[in-house]
Amino acid sequence: MAAESTENEYGRVLSDATRTIARVELREDDAIKEEALNQFRHWIRKHPNIKRCRTDAAFLLRFLRTKKFSVPMAEEMLERYLTIRQLYPNWFQNLDIEDPDIEAIVDAGYLVPLIERDRHGRRVILSCAGRFDPYRFTSAQMARAHSLVVEALMDDEENQVRGYTHINDESGLTMGHLSAWSLTDIRNMLRCIQNSTPMRHKETHFVNIPSCAIKVIEFGISLLNDKLKNRITVHKSLDELRDAIDPTILPKEYGGELPLSEMIATFKRTLKEQRNRIKELDDMYIDISSTDCQYVSNDNLSGISGSFRKLEVD
């Protein structure tokens, strides 16, 4: 799928500070990166079921950096990433900012990356539950909005190295939001995020959780691995959140400097610039009818262990 010219690419030159983080946290240096990319590309070319896949450095480094340059673990995550895109097309395909419903969700400010990074240089993704209308939009459209946002961020190598901070403002969360998701969907989505999405989730902050949502959020957290659980902080107030996150980077509505509307408009320009690249992700293809896939055959993506053929949406 990728042009031949990308086969000799080894990623862009990072700043000295980011290179230091990459070396200390990810065991990354130029030689390791070059060798890992060569091994990864060779594995993709030889894989009997991967028919079309990007092989450019920005894409493959998503997985290598998430897995700290363990090539087998990066291969496993790529296989799962390609698989979930086909198992759950309503969640992970047709990611288009020009889809009127998806654009309306973005315009409402339900999910927006902040313009400034946090004190660790991480990209911050703000979710505002009350800005999503559960009576107008479906849970699948919510999932696609999330997928669109993260796909627009994951090729950025600064994000790959430094990771992400998530802020979830749950004010305005209603039974309408909660009833849109079955417990099985919640379980499958969290498995997809945890095992198949190449992102370094460094911090997750919850604030303004209404009493009706406490049990559901506790259920979701219980499904995460210990590493991710330990990176979750629940705040009782916006003041507590502002103690943890530099308030100047937050939207004006949260005590920051720039209005949320400006942040939305800035990010929408990015989504429009990247529209074709993101849509082309749907060209990637893995044959999930085969039993030959090395890693996902033992996965429980849908709560069913066994062969690829048994990986069904339940």
C-alpha positions in Angstrom: 0.0 0.0 0.0 2.8 2.4 0.9 4.9 3.8 -1.9 8.3 2.2 -2.5 9.9 5.5 -1.6 8.8 5.0 2.0 10.7 1.8 2.4 13.9 3.6 3.3 12.3 6.0 5.8 13.2 5.7 9.4 11.1 8.4 10.9 11.7 12.1 11.3 14.4 13.8 13.4 13.1 14.4 16.9 14.1 17.2 19.2 16.9 16.5 21.7 14.4 16.4 24.6 12.1 13.9 22.8 15.1 11.8 21.7 16.1 11.5 25.3 12.7 10.4 26.4 12.7 7.9 23.5 16.0 6.5 24.6 15.2 6.3 28.3 11.6 5.1 28.2 11.5 3.2 24.9 15.1 2.0 24.4 15.1 3.8 21.1 18.2 4.9 19.1 18.8 5.3 15.4 20.2 1.8 14.9 17.5 0.0 16.9 14.8 2.0 15.0 16.3 1.2 11.6 16.7 -2.5 12.3 13.2 -2.8 13.9 11.5 -1.1 10.9 13.4 -3.4 8.5 12.2 -6.5 10.5 8.7 -5.2 10.7 8.4 -4.5 7.0 9.8 -8.0 6.2 7.2 -9.6 8.5 4.4 -7.7 6.9 5.5 -8.7 3.4 5.7 -12.4 4.4 2.5 -12.4 6.4 0.1 -14.8 4.6 -3.0 -12.9 5.7 -2.0 -9.2 5.5 -2.9 -8.3 2.0 -2.6 -4.5 2.2 -0.9 -2.4 4.9 0.9 0.8 5.3 4.7 0.3 5.7 5.8 3.9 6.1 7.8 4.8 9.2 5.3 7.1 10.8 2.7 4.3 10.8 4.9 1.4 11.9 6.6 3.5 14.6 3.2 3.8 16.2 3.4 0.2 17.1 7.1 -0.1 17.8 7.1 2.8 20.2 4.0 1.6 22.0 5.7 -1.7 22.5 9.1 -0.3 23.3 10.7 -1.7 20.2 9.8 -5.3 20.9 9.2 -6.3 17.3 7.1 -9.4 18.1 4.8 -7.4 20.4 4.5 -4.7 17.8 3.6 -7.3 15.2 1.0 -8.7 17.5 -0.5 -5.3 18.0 -0.6 -4.5 14.3 -2.3 -7.8 13.6 -4.9 -7.0 16.2 -5.3 -3.4 15.0 -6.0 -4.6 11.4 -8.4 -7.2 12.7 -10.5 -4.9 14.9 -10.9 -2.5 12.0 -12.6 -5.4 10.1 -14.4 -7.0 13.1 -15.9 -3.6 14.1 -16.2 -1.5 10.9 -19.0 0.6 12.6 -16.4 1.7 15.1 -13.1 1.9 13.2 -13.9 2.5 9.5 -15.5 5.3 7.4 -13.8 8.0 9.5 -14.6 11.1 7.6 -14.9 14.7 8.9 -17.2 15.4 6.0 -19.7 12.9 7.2 -22.4 15.4 8.5 -23.1 13.4 11.7 -19.4 13.0 12.6 -18.7 16.7 11.8 -21.7 17.7 14.1 -20.2 15.6 16.9 -16.8 17.3 16.5 -18.4 20.8 16.1 -20.3 20.2 19.4 -17.0 19.9 21.2 -17.6 16.3 22.5 -14.0 15.4 21.8 -11.1 17.8 21.1 -7.3 17.7 21.5 -6.1 20.8 23.3 -3.8 23.1 21.3 -1.1 23.3 24.0 0.7 20.2 25.4 0.8 19.4 29.1 3.9 19.9 31.3 5.3 16.6 30.1 4.9 17.6 26.4 2.0 15.2 25.9 -1.0 15.8 23.7 -4.1 16.3 25.9 -7.5 14.9 24.6 -10.6 16.5 26.3 -13.9 14.6 26.3 -17.0 16.4 27.4 -19.9 13.9 27.8 -22.6 16.5 28.0 -21.7 17.8 24.5 -22.7 14.5 23.0 -26.4 14.1 22.2 -27.3 10.4 22.8 -30.8 10.9 21.3 -29.4 12.2 18.0 -26.3 10.1 17.6 -25.6 6.4 18.2 -22.8 4.7 20.2 -21.2 3.6 16.9 -21.0 7.3 15.8 -19.5 8.1 19.2 -16.9 5.4 18.6 -16.1 6.6 15.1 -15.6 10.1 16.4 -13.1 8.8 18.9 -11.4 6.8 16.1 -11.2 9.8 13.8 -9.6 11.9 16.5 -7.0 9.4 17.5 -6.1 8.5 13.9 -5.5 12.2 13.3 -2.9 12.2 16.2 -1.2 8.8 16.0 1.2 9.6 13.1 2.7 12.5 15.0 6.0 11.1 16.3 6.1 13.5 19.2 2.8 12.0 20.4 4.2 8.5 19.8 7.1 9.1 22.1 5.6 11.3 24.8 2.2 9.7 24.9 -1.3 11.1 25.8 -3.1 12.6 28.6 -6.9 12.2 28.7 -9.4 14.4 30.5 -13.0 13.2 30.8 -15.5 15.7 31.9 -18.5 13.6 32.8 -20.9 16.5 33.7 -24.0 16.2 31.6 -23.7 12.4 31.4 -27.2 10.9 31.5 -28.9 7.5 31.4 -29.3 8.2 27.6 -25.5 8.0 27.3 -25.2 4.9 29.4 -28.1 3.0 27.8 -26.5 3.5 24.4 -23.7 1.0 25.3 -24.3 -2.6 26.2 -21.9 -4.2 28.8 -20.6 -6.4 26.0 -19.8 -3.4 23.8 -18.0 -1.7 26.7 -15.9 -4.8 27.2 -15.1 -5.2 23.6 -14.3 -1.5 23.1 -11.9 -1.5 26.1 -10.2 -4.6 24.8 -9.7 -2.9 21.5 -8.3 0.3 23.1 -6.0 -1.7 25.5 -4.7 -4.4 23.2 -5.0 -3.1 19.7 -4.6 0.7 19.6 -1.0 1.9 19.3 -1.2 4.8 21.9 0.8 5.4 25.0 -1.9 6.3 27.5 0.1 8.1 30.3 -2.6 9.8 32.4 -6.4 9.7 32.5 -8.4 12.2 34.5 -12.1 11.9 35.3 -14.1 14.9 36.7 -17.7 15.6 37.5 -18.9 11.9 37.5 -22.6 11.9 38.2 -23.9 9.2 40.6 -25.8 7.4 37.9 -22.5 6.7 36.1 -20.2 5.6 39.0 -21.0 1.9 38.7 -20.6 1.8 34.9 -17.2 3.7 35.0 -16.0 1.4 37.8 -17.0 -1.6 35.6 -15.0 -0.2 32.7 -11.9 0.5 34.9 -12.1 -3.1 36.3 -11.5 -4.4 32.8 -8.2 -2.5 32.3 -4.8 -3.9 33.1 -3.1 -2.8 36.3 -0.8 -0.3 34.5 -3.7 1.6 33.0 -5.7 1.4 36.2 -2.9 3.0 38.1 -2.8 5.9 35.7 -6.4 6.9 36.3 -7.3 9.8 38.7 -10.8 10.7 39.7 -11.3 14.4 40.7 -14.2 15.7 42.8 -14.1 19.1 41.3 -12.6 21.3 38.5 -10.3 22.9 41.1 -8.8 19.5 41.8 -8.4 18.9 38.0 -6.7 22.3 37.7 -4.2 21.2 40.4 -3.2 18.3 38.2 -3.3 19.9 34.8 -1.9 23.3 34.0 -5.1 25.4 33.8 -3.7 27.7 31.1 -3.8 24.9 28.5 -7.5 24.2 29.2 -10.3 25.8 27.3 -11.5 29.2 28.6 -14.7 27.4 29.9 -12.5 25.4 32.3 -10.4 28.4 33.4 -7.9 28.5 30.6 -7.2 31.2 28.0 -8.6 30.0 24.6 -12.3 29.4 24.1 -13.2 25.8 23.3 -14.6 27.0 19.9 -11.2 28.1 18.8 -9.7 24.7 19.8 -12.4 22.9 17.8 -11.9 25.1 14.7 -8.1 24.6 14.9 -8.5 20.8 15.1 -11.1 20.7 12.4 -8.5 22.2 10.0 -6.2 19.4 10.9 -8.9 16.8 10.2 -9.7 18.3 6.8 -6.0 18.4 5.9 -5.7 14.7 6.9 -9.0 13.6 5.4 -7.6 11.6 2.5 -4.9 9.9 4.6 -7.4 8.8 7.2 -9.9 7.6 4.6 -7.2 5.5 2.9 -6.7 3.5 6.1 -9.8 1.6 5.0 -7.7 0.2 2.1 -5.7 -1.9 4.5 -6.8 -5.5 4.6 -6.2 -8.6 6.6 -7.9 -11.9 5.8 -9.7 -12.8 9.0 -11.3 -15.9 7.6 -8.0 -17.7 7.8 -6.7 -19.7 10.7 -3.0 -18.7 10.0 -2.8 -15.5 12.0 0.0 -15.9 14.5 -1.3 -13.7 17.4 -5.0 -13.0 17.3 -5.9 -16.6 17.1 -5.4 -16.8 20.9 -7.0 -13.5 21.6 -10.4 -12.9 23.3 -11.5 -9.8 21.4 -15.1 -10.9 21.5 -14.8 -13.2 24.5 -14.2 -16.2 22.3 -10.9 -17.9 22.2 -9.8 -20.0 19.3 -9.2 -19.5 15.6 -9.7 -16.3 13.6 -12.8 -17.9 12.2 -14.3 -17.9 15.6 -13.6 -14.2 16.2 -17.1 -12.9 15.9 -18.9 -9.8 17.3 -21.1 -10.9 20.2 
